[in-house]
Amino acid sequence: MVTYYRVIDRDECGQILANRIPEYAQACEILHFLQKDYPHARLEIESYNTSPVRNGFGRDPDLH
């Protein structure tokens, strides 16, 4: 599993303002800049996990 981060606006029903940020430090920096652009918004960082393997890549059932 790969962990990514996104910055969301809690006031706008969880609207995603920045997505697929690979490092937490980068997410904090982006959050800092977005807070300057949206000073009254309730922004926060959220982490999520994804699989590094895309759908369709894996074992071929026809070979077994």
Beta strands, then each sheet from edge to edge (+ up, - down):
strand 1: 2-9
strand 2: 15-21
strand 3: 43-50
sheet 1: 2+ 1- 3+
end
